[in-house]
Amino acid sequence: MNSPKTTVSAAGQRSTAYYETWTLDTYDLWVLGFINTFGWRCGTKKHLLPAFRASVRPNHMDIGVGTGYYLKHVDFPGSLTLCDLSRSALEMARSRSGRDDVQLIHCDITQELPTDEKYQSISMFYLLHCLPGPITNKTAVIHRVTSNLTTDGILAGATILGRGVKDGWVGKLWRRHVNRRGHLDNNDDDAESFISALNDNFEHVETEIVGAVLIFKAQRPKAVGMS
C-alpha cells in the first residue's frame, strides 16, 4: 500500500470533522440519499453518479473523496489517485474502490497539490461548498488544478449553491444546520461565479443546475494549452 503524502495547513480544517468515521458510515444513506433527493432536489443515482462516470479517463484523480461512494460504483480503466484532507475519508474511499494500487495524497486543496503529475481527468464532487469562503477561495481551486491536467484533460464536479436557488423546507433547515456547524460554507456561493471561473480556465464548459446543485464538466485547460 502507498502511504499518503501529507501537506496540511490550517485552512479548511473546520469542514474535515464532517468526515470522521462515525459520519462516513451514515453519509451515503443520509446525504447522498435523503438530503440529495428531498433537500437539494438532485438525486445521486439520477444525476450525480452519471456525471461522475462520464468524466472518468484512464489516469484519474478524485479530490474530496467523501465515503468513496462514486469509486464503488465506477470501474476505472487505469490509475486512480485520491486526494483529501481527511485520513478517515481516504482510507474508506480506498477500501471501497476495491483496488490495492490506489495512490493517496493527504493534503489541503486550498494549497498547491504536492504532485506534478498530469491527470487526464480530475473530479471534485461536493467539495467546493465545504471550503471556507469567500467564493474567490473556491474558484481559485478551479484555476489551481488546471496545472495537474493534461492538455485535453477534464475537470468535473458538483457543488451545492447558496444563492440563486430556491430551497424547500428540508433544504433550508439542513443548509442552516450544516453552515452553522461549519461543515458547509456556501451561503454566498452562486452559479455565475463558478461558471465564470470555469470559462476563464477551460476551452469547453458544460454546466447544469439541478435543484440547488451546479453540475459541471470542463475540458481542455487554457493554461496547459498555452504552455
Z-matrix of the N, CA and C atoms (Angstrom, degrees):
N
C 1 1.444
C 2 1.523 1 111.08
N 3 1.325 2 115.82 1 145.21
C 4 1.441 3 120.24 2 176.72
C 5 1.519 4 110.22 3 -82.08
N 6 1.316 5 117.74 4 139.27
C 7 1.458 6 121.55 5 174.65
C 8 1.505 7 108.95 6 -85.43
N 9 1.339 8 118.36 7 136.27
C 10 1.451 9 120.29 8 -178.87
C 11 1.519 10 112.06 9 -62.32
N 12 1.346 11 116.29 10 137.64
C 13 1.450 12 121.03 11 168.76
C 14 1.526 13 106.93 12 -75.17
N 15 1.317 14 117.42 13 150.79
C 16 1.453 15 119.47 14 -173.69
C 17 1.516 16 111.75 15 -131.32
N 18 1.327 17 117.12 16 120.60
C 19 1.457 18 122.64 17 167.85
C 20 1.517 19 106.03 18 -142.02
N 21 1.306 20 116.92 19 95.81
C 22 1.462 21 121.93 20 -174.47
C 23 1.519 22 109.95 21 -117.92
N 24 1.328 23 116.66 22 130.97
C 25 1.459 24 121.67 23 173.98
C 26 1.515 25 108.57 24 -112.77
N 27 1.331 26 116.34 25 178.59
C 28 1.462 27 120.34 26 -179.81
C 29 1.522 28 111.73 27 -72.70
N 30 1.333 29 117.64 28 -25.97
C 31 1.464 30 121.14 29 -177.88
C 32 1.519 31 111.02 30 -63.53
N 33 1.314 32 116.06 31 134.60
C 34 1.460 33 121.77 32 177.56
C 35 1.514 34 114.99 33 84.11
N 36 1.335 35 119.12 34 0.58
C 37 1.450 36 121.28 35 -176.35
C 38 1.528 37 112.96 36 -62.45
N 39 1.329 38 118.28 37 -32.23
C 40 1.460 39 119.16 38 -171.43
C 41 1.513 40 114.19 39 -68.75
N 42 1.333 41 117.87 40 -22.49
C 43 1.467 42 118.52 41 178.40
C 44 1.519 43 112.86 42 -86.49
N 45 1.341 44 117.36 43 -14.46
C 46 1.456 45 120.86 44 -175.05
C 47 1.515 46 112.61 45 -64.76
N 48 1.333 47 117.42 46 -33.24
C 49 1.462 48 120.97 47 -177.41
C 50 1.525 49 112.08 48 -59.62
N 51 1.329 50 116.31 49 -22.63
C 52 1.459 51 120.82 50 -179.82
C 53 1.521 52 111.96 51 -64.91
N 54 1.313 53 116.85 52 -18.82
C 55 1.454 54 121.31 53 -173.15
C 56 1.519 55 112.69 54 -114.07
N 57 1.314 56 117.34 55 28.49
C 58 1.456 57 119.27 56 172.15
C 59 1.526 58 108.57 57 -73.13
N 60 1.305 59 116.63 58 163.75
C 61 1.467 60 122.32 59 -169.01
C 62 1.523 61 113.13 60 -54.65
N 63 1.327 62 118.36 61 -41.73
C 64 1.470 63 119.53 62 -176.78
C 65 1.516 64 110.88 63 -64.43
N 66 1.337 65 117.69 64 -31.63
C 67 1.451 66 120.82 65 178.86
C 68 1.519 67 111.14 66 -77.44
N 69 1.334 68 116.76 67 -37.17
C 70 1.455 69 120.75 68 -179.48
C 71 1.527 70 111.30 69 -58.04
N 72 1.319 71 116.98 70 -35.07
C 73 1.464 72 120.51 71 -177.59
C 74 1.521 73 112.97 72 -66.22
N 75 1.333 74 117.33 73 -23.76
C 76 1.468 75 120.39 74 -177.30
C 77 1.522 76 113.02 75 -113.86
N 78 1.314 77 117.27 76 -4.88
C 79 1.463 78 121.92 77 -173.96
C 80 1.533 79 111.98 78 -60.13
N 81 1.319 80 116.68 79 -47.36
C 82 1.469 81 120.08 80 -177.26
C 83 1.523 82 111.42 81 -57.83
N 84 1.316 83 115.77 82 -48.04
C 85 1.463 84 120.18 83 -176.38
C 86 1.519 85 111.36 84 -67.91
N 87 1.337 86 117.11 85 -44.66
C 88 1.455 87 120.72 86 -173.25
C 89 1.531 88 112.14 87 -81.53
N 90 1.353 89 116.84 88 -56.51
C 91 1.464 90 119.99 89 -174.53
C 92 1.521 91 111.71 90 -78.98
N 93 1.326 92 117.10 91 -55.81
C 94 1.466 93 119.72 92 -176.88
C 95 1.520 94 112.27 93 -71.99
N 96 1.308 95 116.59 94 -19.38
C 97 1.458 96 120.57 95 177.31
C 98 1.513 97 112.47 96 -96.84
N 99 1.329 98 116.37 97 -80.92
C 100 1.462 99 121.09 98 -172.19
C 101 1.530 100 113.10 99 -67.19
N 102 1.332 101 117.82 100 -52.41
C 103 1.466 102 120.05 101 -174.05
C 104 1.533 103 111.81 102 -66.91
N 105 1.317 104 117.58 103 -42.93
C 106 1.460 105 118.72 104 177.98
C 107 1.520 106 111.83 105 -59.84
N 108 1.312 107 116.50 106 -38.14
C 109 1.463 108 120.57 107 -177.22
C 110 1.518 109 112.67 108 -77.22
N 111 1.319 110 116.80 109 -49.34
C 112 1.459 111 120.47 110 -172.16
C 113 1.525 112 113.75 111 -102.08
N 114 1.326 113 118.19 112 -20.67
C 115 1.459 114 121.28 113 178.22
C 116 1.515 115 112.68 114 -92.37
N 117 1.344 116 115.85 115 -58.56
C 118 1.473 117 120.00 116 -177.15
C 119 1.523 118 112.14 117 -93.12
N 120 1.337 119 117.37 118 -10.24
C 121 1.471 120 122.56 119 177.41
C 122 1.530 121 112.14 120 58.30
N 123 1.323 122 115.07 121 41.26
C 124 1.467 123 121.38 122 178.94
C 125 1.524 124 107.38 123 -140.67
N 126 1.326 125 116.03 124 89.24
C 127 1.458 126 120.81 125 -174.92
C 128 1.513 127 113.28 126 -59.05
N 129 1.312 128 116.43 127 135.45
C 130 1.468 129 121.09 128 -177.92
C 131 1.522 130 111.62 129 -63.22
N 132 1.313 131 117.68 130 -51.44
C 133 1.461 132 120.99 131 -176.93
C 134 1.523 133 112.22 132 -70.58
N 135 1.322 134 116.96 133 -30.98
C 136 1.463 135 120.19 134 -177.59
C 137 1.519 136 112.66 135 -80.80
N 138 1.332 137 117.39 136 -37.64
C 139 1.462 138 120.27 137 -172.62
C 140 1.535 139 114.30 138 -117.99
N 141 1.323 140 117.94 139 -49.35
C 142 1.459 141 120.19 140 -170.76
C 143 1.523 142 113.48 141 -77.05
N 144 1.314 143 117.56 142 -45.99
C 145 1.458 144 119.75 143 179.71
C 146 1.525 145 112.45 144 -61.67
N 147 1.333 146 120.07 145 -44.22
C 148 1.467 147 119.50 146 175.69
C 149 1.532 148 112.57 147 -60.81
N 150 1.340 149 117.30 148 -37.96
C 151 1.465 150 120.24 149 178.37
C 152 1.521 151 110.93 150 -65.17
N 153 1.318 152 117.00 151 -38.98
C 154 1.465 153 120.65 152 177.61
C 155 1.525 154 110.00 153 -64.82
N 156 1.319 155 116.96 154 -48.76
C 157 1.469 156 120.89 155 -178.37
C 158 1.530 157 111.58 156 -58.06
N 159 1.326 158 116.01 157 -38.96
C 160 1.466 159 120.24 158 -176.86
C 161 1.521 160 112.84 159 -70.81
N 162 1.329 161 117.88 160 -13.34
C 163 1.464 162 120.90 161 -175.70
C 164 1.523 163 113.55 162 -97.33
N 165 1.326 164 117.49 163 -12.35
C 166 1.463 165 121.15 164 -170.67
C 167 1.526 166 111.72 165 -76.30
N 168 1.340 167 115.40 166 130.82
C 169 1.464 168 123.64 167 175.01
C 170 1.523 169 108.49 168 -122.92
N 171 1.349 170 118.29 169 170.96
C 172 1.468 171 120.23 170 -171.97
C 173 1.532 172 116.04 171 -56.84
N 174 1.325 173 118.85 172 -31.74
C 175 1.463 174 120.87 173 177.95
C 176 1.518 175 107.58 174 -116.30
N 177 1.352 176 116.23 175 99.15
C 178 1.466 177 121.12 176 -167.42
C 179 1.524 178 112.44 177 -119.26
N 180 1.345 179 115.75 178 141.93
C 181 1.463 180 122.22 179 170.79
C 182 1.523 181 109.64 180 -120.22
N 183 1.339 182 116.49 181 132.67
C 184 1.459 183 122.07 182 175.25
C 185 1.525 184 107.74 183 -110.86
N 186 1.332 185 116.71 184 122.11
C 187 1.464 186 122.24 185 -178.78
C 188 1.532 187 108.98 186 -109.13
N 189 1.319 188 116.66 187 128.78
C 190 1.461 189 120.61 188 -176.54
C 191 1.513 190 108.92 189 77.47
N 192 1.325 191 117.04 190 70.32
C 193 1.467 192 121.92 191 -164.25
C 194 1.524 193 114.40 192 -79.98
N 195 1.343 194 118.01 193 -13.94
C 196 1.467 195 119.27 194 -179.31
C 197 1.512 196 111.87 195 59.20
N 198 1.313 197 116.75 196 -125.29
C 199 1.470 198 121.24 197 178.89
C 200 1.520 199 112.34 198 -97.28
N 201 1.317 200 117.81 199 -1.53
C 202 1.449 201 120.22 200 -174.61
C 203 1.513 202 112.74 201 81.48
N 204 1.333 203 116.69 202 17.75
C 205 1.467 204 120.82 203 -178.20
C 206 1.527 205 111.29 204 -55.03
N 207 1.327 206 116.69 205 -49.64
C 208 1.462 207 120.21 206 -177.11
C 209 1.525 208 111.05 207 -65.48
N 210 1.325 209 116.39 208 -37.12
C 211 1.465 210 120.60 209 -179.52
C 212 1.523 211 110.88 210 -63.28
N 213 1.321 212 116.21 211 -34.57
C 214 1.458 213 120.96 212 179.52
C 215 1.520 214 111.70 213 -68.41
N 216 1.324 215 117.01 214 -27.57
C 217 1.458 216 121.20 215 -173.68
C 218 1.529 217 114.13 216 -106.56
N 219 1.324 218 116.90 217 12.10
C 220 1.468 219 121.03 218 -179.97
C 221 1.520 220 109.27 219 -130.28
N 222 1.326 221 116.55 220 136.46
C 223 1.460 222 121.43 221 174.12
C 224 1.529 223 108.34 222 -93.61
N 225 1.326 224 115.94 223 115.14
C 226 1.459 225 120.30 224 -177.68
C 227 1.520 226 110.17 225 -86.27
N 228 1.336 227 116.80 226 129.41
C 229 1.458 228 120.48 227 -175.71
C 230 1.520 229 114.48 228 -78.85
N 231 1.347 230 118.13 229 -10.22
C 232 1.455 231 120.12 230 -177.06
C 233 1.511 232 111.23 231 -151.51
N 234 1.333 233 116.19 232 -138.49
C 235 1.460 234 120.61 233 -176.65
C 236 1.524 235 111.61 234 -76.29
N 237 1.332 236 115.62 235 153.16
C 238 1.459 237 121.88 236 -177.58
C 239 1.529 238 109.50 237 -135.42
N 240 1.336 239 115.69 238 128.38
C 241 1.459 240 122.41 239 176.61
C 242 1.515 241 108.76 240 -121.39
N 243 1.328 242 117.00 241 135.44
C 244 1.458 243 122.49 242 179.52
C 245 1.519 244 109.45 243 -115.79
N 246 1.334 245 115.75 244 135.13
C 247 1.462 246 121.37 245 -177.43
C 248 1.524 247 109.15 246 -130.90
N 249 1.345 248 116.36 247 128.29
C 250 1.460 249 119.90 248 -179.94
C 251 1.524 250 109.10 249 -163.75
N 252 1.331 251 115.63 250 158.02
C 253 1.455 252 121.88 251 176.05
C 254 1.519 253 112.07 252 -84.28
N 255 1.327 254 117.16 253 -18.26
C 256 1.457 255 122.20 254 -178.39
C 257 1.527 256 110.70 255 -98.85
N 258 1.325 257 116.36 256 121.14
C 259 1.466 258 120.16 257 177.20
C 260 1.534 259 111.10 258 -66.71
N 261 1.337 260 116.29 259 -35.84
C 262 1.463 261 119.73 260 178.26
C 263 1.524 262 110.79 261 -60.46
N 264 1.328 263 115.98 262 -44.47
C 265 1.461 264 120.29 263 179.42
C 266 1.520 265 111.15 264 -64.18
N 267 1.319 266 117.56 265 -42.35
C 268 1.461 267 121.13 266 179.54
C 269 1.522 268 111.53 267 -60.12
N 270 1.315 269 116.50 268 -45.82
C 271 1.462 270 119.98 269 -177.58
C 272 1.518 271 111.51 270 -67.49
N 273 1.334 272 117.52 271 -40.79
C 274 1.455 273 119.59 272 178.45
C 275 1.529 274 110.75 273 -66.93
N 276 1.334 275 116.67 274 -41.60
C 277 1.461 276 120.26 275 -179.70
C 278 1.518 277 111.14 276 -64.34
N 279 1.328 278 116.50 277 -41.11
C 280 1.469 279 119.04 278 177.59
C 281 1.523 280 110.21 279 -61.12
N 282 1.310 281 116.95 280 -43.62
C 283 1.462 282 120.53 281 -179.73
C 284 1.520 283 111.21 282 -63.14
N 285 1.317 284 116.59 283 -42.98
C 286 1.463 285 119.87 284 -175.88
C 287 1.527 286 112.37 285 -75.58
N 288 1.325 287 117.56 286 -18.29
C 289 1.464 288 119.73 287 177.11
C 290 1.521 289 111.28 288 -69.31
N 291 1.339 290 117.08 289 -21.41
C 292 1.453 291 121.04 290 179.69
C 293 1.508 292 113.98 291 73.71
N 294 1.354 293 116.48 292 16.77
C 295 1.470 294 120.77 293 -177.88
C 296 1.529 295 109.57 294 -122.16
N 297 1.336 296 115.11 295 147.83
C 298 1.455 297 119.58 296 177.82
C 299 1.521 298 112.29 297 -106.57
N 300 1.333 299 116.79 298 8.07
C 301 1.465 300 120.51 299 -178.43
C 302 1.527 301 111.98 300 -114.34
N 303 1.325 302 116.59 301 23.94
C 304 1.466 303 121.00 302 -177.11
C 305 1.523 304 110.41 303 -78.99
N 306 1.329 305 116.10 304 135.87
C 307 1.460 306 121.30 305 173.34
C 308 1.521 307 108.87 306 -89.33
N 309 1.331 308 117.64 307 131.15
C 310 1.453 309 122.29 308 178.70
C 311 1.521 310 110.29 309 -109.43
N 312 1.322 311 115.83 310 134.93
C 313 1.458 312 121.45 311 174.86
C 314 1.521 313 108.03 312 -125.84
N 315 1.310 314 116.08 313 111.58
C 316 1.466 315 122.29 314 179.62
C 317 1.520 316 107.48 315 -92.55
N 318 1.318 317 117.48 316 105.28
C 319 1.458 318 119.71 317 -174.49
C 320 1.523 319 111.41 318 -156.89
N 321 1.307 320 115.15 319 172.03
C 322 1.462 321 124.23 320 178.31
C 323 1.522 322 107.40 321 -102.35
N 324 1.324 323 117.19 322 115.10
C 325 1.455 324 121.20 323 -175.15
C 326 1.529 325 112.62 324 -69.06
N 327 1.326 326 117.91 325 -11.75
C 328 1.467 327 119.52 326 174.39
C 329 1.525 328 110.94 327 -77.00
N 330 1.344 329 117.26 328 -2.65
C 331 1.465 330 123.31 329 174.65
C 332 1.529 331 108.46 330 -115.12
N 333 1.322 332 116.01 331 172.90
C 334 1.463 333 120.00 332 177.15
C 335 1.529 334 110.06 333 -62.53
N 336 1.329 335 116.86 334 141.41
C 337 1.454 336 120.53 335 175.70
C 338 1.535 337 109.63 336 -66.63
N 339 1.321 338 117.31 337 137.37
C 340 1.467 339 120.51 338 -178.24
C 341 1.524 340 113.08 339 -82.73
N 342 1.317 341 116.94 340 43.27
C 343 1.453 342 121.78 341 177.66
C 344 1.527 343 109.30 342 -152.25
N 345 1.322 344 115.83 343 145.96
C 346 1.466 345 121.70 344 176.62
C 347 1.523 346 111.95 345 -100.06
N 348 1.316 347 116.74 346 3.21
C 349 1.459 348 120.23 347 -176.88
C 350 1.528 349 110.87 348 -64.20
N 351 1.329 350 115.26 349 145.09
C 352 1.457 351 122.09 350 176.70
C 353 1.527 352 109.21 351 -100.91
N 354 1.311 353 115.61 352 130.37
C 355 1.460 354 120.97 353 -178.65
C 356 1.522 355 110.14 354 -110.97
N 357 1.313 356 115.38 355 146.85
C 358 1.461 357 120.04 356 177.35
C 359 1.524 358 111.43 357 -77.43
N 360 1.314 359 116.40 358 -24.15
C 361 1.461 360 120.40 359 176.91
C 362 1.519 361 109.88 360 -151.56
N 363 1.332 362 114.56 361 143.84
C 364 1.459 363 122.90 362 176.29
C 365 1.528 364 107.68 363 -131.66
N 366 1.321 365 116.34 364 133.48
C 367 1.464 366 120.38 365 177.65
C 368 1.522 367 109.67 366 -117.68
N 369 1.342 368 115.31 367 145.37
C 370 1.466 369 121.47 368 174.56
C 371 1.530 370 108.50 369 -144.44
N 372 1.322 371 115.10 370 82.63
C 373 1.461 372 121.59 371 -177.44
C 374 1.530 373 109.51 372 -95.16
N 375 1.332 374 114.81 373 121.39
C 376 1.470 375 122.69 374 -179.68
C 377 1.531 376 111.31 375 60.84
N 378 1.310 377 115.67 376 42.66
C 379 1.462 378 122.25 377 176.75
C 380 1.522 379 112.19 378 -106.22
N 381 1.332 380 117.03 379 -52.03
C 382 1.464 381 121.12 380 -169.32
C 383 1.521 382 112.96 381 -61.19
N 384 1.320 383 118.21 382 -35.33
C 385 1.464 384 119.26 383 -178.92
C 386 1.532 385 112.50 384 -71.51
N 387 1.336 386 117.21 385 -13.16
C 388 1.467 387 120.86 386 176.62
C 389 1.526 388 112.88 387 -85.58
N 390 1.333 389 117.11 388 -19.31
C 391 1.460 390 120.34 389 -174.76
C 392 1.524 391 110.90 390 -75.88
N 393 1.325 392 117.66 391 145.18
C 394 1.463 393 120.76 392 178.47
C 395 1.522 394 111.23 393 -62.26
N 396 1.357 395 116.48 394 138.71
C 397 1.460 396 121.70 395 177.13
C 398 1.509 397 111.48 396 -75.80
N 399 1.337 398 117.90 397 175.95
C 400 1.464 399 126.85 398 10.74
C 401 1.528 400 112.18 399 -73.98
N 402 1.314 401 115.46 400 175.12
C 403 1.453 402 120.34 401 -174.47
C 404 1.524 403 112.38 402 -62.91
N 405 1.339 404 117.72 403 -24.08
C 406 1.469 405 120.00 404 177.08
C 407 1.522 406 111.39 405 -62.98
N 408 1.333 407 117.89 406 -28.73
C 409 1.466 408 120.13 407 175.12
C 410 1.523 409 111.02 408 -65.37
N 411 1.326 410 116.38 409 -30.57
C 412 1.454 411 121.47 410 -178.00
C 413 1.530 412 111.21 411 -81.82
N 414 1.338 413 115.91 412 -43.15
C 415 1.463 414 118.19 413 178.44
C 416 1.526 415 111.19 414 -67.52
N 417 1.335 416 117.19 415 -24.80
C 418 1.464 417 119.99 416 176.15
C 419 1.524 418 111.13 417 -63.66
N 420 1.338 419 116.88 418 -30.24
C 421 1.461 420 120.85 419 177.69
C 422 1.524 421 110.19 420 -64.33
N 423 1.329 422 116.40 421 -39.88
C 424 1.460 423 120.74 422 178.47
C 425 1.519 424 110.43 423 -59.46
N 426 1.322 425 116.45 424 -44.69
C 427 1.465 426 120.17 425 178.15
C 428 1.526 427 111.20 426 -65.74
N 429 1.328 428 116.78 427 -41.54
C 430 1.462 429 121.18 428 -173.60
C 431 1.518 430 112.30 429 -63.67
N 432 1.326 431 117.27 430 -40.77
C 433 1.465 432 118.98 431 -174.64
C 434 1.520 433 113.05 432 -75.44
N 435 1.340 434 118.24 433 -11.98
C 436 1.470 435 118.51 434 177.78
C 437 1.518 436 111.52 435 -60.89
N 438 1.337 437 118.04 436 -28.27
C 439 1.463 438 120.78 437 -179.96
C 440 1.521 439 112.19 438 -69.82
N 441 1.338 440 117.01 439 -12.86
C 442 1.460 441 121.22 440 178.19
C 443 1.519 442 112.68 441 -105.57
N 444 1.324 443 116.27 442 13.57
C 445 1.465 444 120.84 443 176.65
C 446 1.524 445 111.20 444 -108.40
N 447 1.327 446 116.18 445 149.81
C 448 1.455 447 121.11 446 172.49
C 449 1.532 448 109.23 447 -71.62
N 450 1.321 449 117.55 448 170.37
C 451 1.467 450 121.04 449 -176.25
C 452 1.524 451 112.32 450 -60.59
N 453 1.329 452 117.37 451 -29.03
C 454 1.472 453 121.23 452 178.15
C 455 1.521 454 111.12 453 -107.59
N 456 1.342 455 116.54 454 21.88
C 457 1.452 456 121.27 455 -173.79
C 458 1.516 457 114.56 456 -69.60
N 459 1.338 458 114.92 457 161.98
C 460 1.463 459 123.39 458 -177.38
C 461 1.531 460 109.71 459 -120.68
N 462 1.320 461 115.73 460 133.91
C 463 1.460 462 122.20 461 168.68
C 464 1.518 463 107.17 462 -113.92
N 465 1.319 464 117.04 463 124.11
C 466 1.462 465 120.79 464 -178.96
C 467 1.516 466 109.74 465 -133.24
N 468 1.323 467 115.58 466 150.01
C 469 1.456 468 118.07 467 179.08
C 470 1.507 469 112.66 468 -178.76
N 471 1.316 470 114.55 469 -173.17
C 472 1.457 471 122.33 470 177.92
C 473 1.517 472 107.95 471 -152.06
N 474 1.324 473 115.79 472 144.20
C 475 1.459 474 120.76 473 179.19
C 476 1.521 475 109.69 474 -144.38
N 477 1.319 476 115.99 475 145.31
C 478 1.455 477 121.40 476 -179.84
C 479 1.522 478 108.93 477 -84.48
N 480 1.318 479 116.19 478 128.31
C 481 1.456 480 121.80 479 -177.02
C 482 1.526 481 111.07 480 -89.04
N 483 1.320 482 115.41 481 155.62
C 484 1.456 483 120.37 482 178.30
C 485 1.518 484 113.01 483 -114.07
N 486 1.340 485 116.70 484 -20.23
C 487 1.461 486 121.78 485 179.89
C 488 1.522 487 109.96 486 -121.85
N 489 1.335 488 115.32 487 148.01
C 490 1.455 489 120.04 488 176.21
C 491 1.511 490 114.30 489 79.37
N 492 1.328 491 117.65 490 9.51
C 493 1.464 492 121.18 491 177.45
C 494 1.528 493 108.75 492 -127.66
N 495 1.309 494 115.91 493 154.24
C 496 1.460 495 120.86 494 179.74
C 497 1.526 496 109.14 495 -109.92
N 498 1.313 497 115.23 496 113.75
C 499 1.460 498 120.68 497 177.76
C 500 1.520 499 110.95 498 -85.01
N 501 1.327 500 115.31 499 146.00
C 502 1.453 501 119.57 500 165.92
C 503 1.523 502 108.21 501 -77.06
N 504 1.321 503 117.31 502 -178.15
C 505 1.466 504 119.33 503 -175.24
C 506 1.519 505 111.66 504 -66.38
N 507 1.338 506 117.69 505 -32.90
C 508 1.470 507 120.05 506 177.46
C 509 1.520 508 110.26 507 -64.65
N 510 1.341 509 116.24 508 -46.11
C 511 1.454 510 120.39 509 179.44
C 512 1.517 511 112.67 510 -62.72
N 513 1.328 512 116.95 511 -41.59
C 514 1.461 513 120.53 512 -179.15
C 515 1.521 514 111.60 513 -63.56
N 516 1.337 515 116.13 514 -46.01
C 517 1.455 516 119.87 515 -179.67
C 518 1.522 517 111.60 516 -64.24
N 519 1.326 518 116.64 517 -44.47
C 520 1.467 519 119.48 518 -177.32
C 521 1.525 520 111.09 519 -70.30
N 522 1.336 521 117.89 520 -38.58
C 523 1.461 522 120.80 521 177.46
C 524 1.530 523 110.37 522 -60.32
N 525 1.326 524 115.81 523 -44.78
C 526 1.459 525 119.72 524 -179.92
C 527 1.529 526 110.51 525 -61.22
N 528 1.325 527 115.96 526 -41.71
C 529 1.462 528 120.91 527 -178.28
C 530 1.531 529 111.74 528 -65.36
N 531 1.335 530 117.05 529 -51.27
C 532 1.467 531 119.07 530 -173.95
C 533 1.523 532 112.24 531 -73.10
N 534 1.331 533 117.98 532 -28.51
C 535 1.461 534 119.51 533 174.85
C 536 1.524 535 110.81 534 -72.37
N 537 1.318 536 116.78 535 -38.18
C 538 1.464 537 120.03 536 177.75
C 539 1.520 538 111.20 537 -64.62
N 540 1.329 539 116.57 538 -37.78
C 541 1.459 540 120.87 539 -179.50
C 542 1.528 541 112.33 540 -78.53
N 543 1.334 542 117.53 541 -12.55
C 544 1.457 543 120.79 542 -179.93
C 545 1.517 544 114.04 543 85.30
N 546 1.332 545 118.13 544 9.58
C 547 1.458 546 120.92 545 177.31
C 548 1.524 547 110.50 546 -75.02
N 549 1.321 548 116.93 547 -35.51
C 550 1.460 549 123.55 548 172.63
C 551 1.521 550 108.84 549 -120.86
N 552 1.332 551 115.19 550 155.77
C 553 1.463 552 121.10 551 173.86
C 554 1.526 553 106.58 552 -141.38
N 555 1.338 554 115.93 553 72.98
C 556 1.463 555 118.66 554 -170.60
C 557 1.525 556 114.00 555 -129.91
N 558 1.322 557 117.96 556 14.82
C 559 1.461 558 119.50 557 -177.70
C 560 1.532 559 112.38 558 -60.07
N 561 1.320 560 117.32 559 -30.47
C 562 1.465 561 121.21 560 -178.08
C 563 1.522 562 113.13 561 -104.40
N 564 1.324 563 118.06 562 10.42
C 565 1.464 564 121.23 563 -178.22
C 566 1.535 565 110.83 564 -80.79
N 567 1.314 566 116.92 565 122.64
C 568 1.464 567 121.44 566 178.78
C 569 1.520 568 110.08 567 -121.58
N 570 1.319 569 116.00 568 153.70
C 571 1.463 570 121.34 569 -177.04
C 572 1.517 571 112.01 570 -63.29
N 573 1.331 572 117.56 571 -39.16
C 574 1.458 573 121.15 572 -174.72
C 575 1.521 574 112.06 573 -59.12
N 576 1.320 575 117.56 574 -40.04
C 577 1.467 576 120.75 575 -179.02
C 578 1.521 577 111.23 576 -65.59
N 579 1.309 578 116.94 577 -42.40
C 580 1.457 579 120.10 578 179.37
C 581 1.531 580 111.21 579 -68.69
N 582 1.315 581 116.55 580 -43.65
C 583 1.468 582 120.04 581 -179.32
C 584 1.518 583 110.68 582 -64.12
N 585 1.319 584 117.40 583 -39.55
C 586 1.459 585 121.63 584 177.45
C 587 1.525 586 110.57 585 -61.65
N 588 1.329 587 117.21 586 -43.60
C 589 1.464 588 120.77 587 179.15
C 590 1.523 589 111.42 588 -64.30
N 591 1.318 590 116.46 589 -39.12
C 592 1.462 591 120.23 590 177.86
C 593 1.532 592 110.91 591 -64.28
N 594 1.335 593 116.95 592 -44.45
C 595 1.462 594 120.58 593 179.28
C 596 1.527 595 112.10 594 -66.79
N 597 1.316 596 117.07 595 -31.27
C 598 1.469 597 120.53 596 178.16
C 599 1.522 598 111.91 597 -69.12
N 600 1.323 599 116.31 598 -26.23
C 601 1.462 600 120.04 599 -171.99
C 602 1.528 601 115.31 600 -111.33
N 603 1.339 602 117.46 601 -9.42
C 604 1.459 603 120.19 602 -176.70
C 605 1.521 604 111.43 603 -134.34
N 606 1.321 605 115.06 604 150.50
C 607 1.466 606 121.26 605 179.57
C 608 1.520 607 111.87 606 -75.47
N 609 1.298 608 117.23 607 -34.70
C 610 1.476 609 120.68 608 -176.37
C 611 1.524 610 109.22 609 -131.92
N 612 1.317 611 117.30 610 124.99
C 613 1.463 612 122.51 611 -175.97
C 614 1.523 613 110.11 612 -130.76
N 615 1.323 614 116.42 613 132.28
C 616 1.456 615 123.12 614 173.50
C 617 1.520 616 108.45 615 -121.79
N 618 1.321 617 117.51 616 130.56
C 619 1.459 618 120.72 617 178.97
C 620 1.524 619 110.21 618 -136.24
N 621 1.314 620 114.86 619 154.04
C 622 1.461 621 121.33 620 176.37
C 623 1.523 622 107.97 621 -150.04
N 624 1.319 623 116.26 622 134.98
C 625 1.453 624 120.51 623 174.72
C 626 1.524 625 108.20 624 -103.37
N 627 1.317 626 115.39 625 119.09
C 628 1.460 627 121.81 626 178.22
C 629 1.525 628 107.15 627 -118.32
N 630 1.317 629 116.88 628 112.81
C 631 1.453 630 119.79 629 -175.09
C 632 1.520 631 109.79 630 62.25
N 633 1.326 632 116.30 631 -120.29
C 634 1.462 633 121.24 632 178.95
C 635 1.523 634 112.59 633 -101.51
N 636 1.325 635 117.03 634 12.59
C 637 1.465 636 121.27 635 -172.61
C 638 1.523 637 112.00 636 -113.61
N 639 1.327 638 116.02 637 131.82
C 640 1.456 639 122.60 638 171.91
C 641 1.522 640 108.30 639 -94.80
N 642 1.324 641 116.29 640 119.35
C 643 1.464 642 122.40 641 175.95
C 644 1.529 643 107.34 642 -105.31
N 645 1.325 644 117.33 643 132.20
C 646 1.456 645 119.50 644 -176.30
C 647 1.525 646 112.57 645 -137.37
N 648 1.324 647 114.07 646 153.00
C 649 1.458 648 122.24 647 174.10
C 650 1.523 649 106.86 648 -144.49
N 651 1.332 650 116.54 649 120.18
C 652 1.462 651 121.95 650 -176.56
C 653 1.527 652 109.07 651 -125.18
N 654 1.332 653 116.15 652 137.23
C 655 1.463 654 120.79 653 -176.07
C 656 1.526 655 111.04 654 -128.13
N 657 1.329 656 114.53 655 153.73
C 658 1.463 657 124.92 656 177.11
C 659 1.533 658 111.91 657 60.15
N 660 1.314 659 117.76 658 80.78
C 661 1.464 660 121.42 659 179.27
C 662 1.522 661 111.68 660 -60.48
N 663 1.319 662 116.55 661 134.10
C 664 1.460 663 121.24 662 -176.00
C 665 1.519 664 113.12 663 -67.19
N 666 1.327 665 117.24 664 -42.67
C 667 1.461 666 120.28 665 -178.45
C 668 1.523 667 111.41 666 -62.56
N 669 1.340 668 116.92 667 -38.65
C 670 1.454 669 121.13 668 178.90
C 671 1.508 670 110.24 669 -68.46
N 672 1.335 671 115.32 670 -41.32
C 673 1.459 672 119.69 671 -178.47
C 674 1.510 673 113.07 672 -64.50
N 675 1.362 674 117.21 673 -27.48
C 676 1.461 675 120.51 674 -178.51
C 677 1.510 676 112.46 675 -88.25
N 678 1.351 677 118.09 676 -8.82
C 679 1.463 678 120.45 677 -176.71
C 680 1.516 679 110.78 678 -82.94
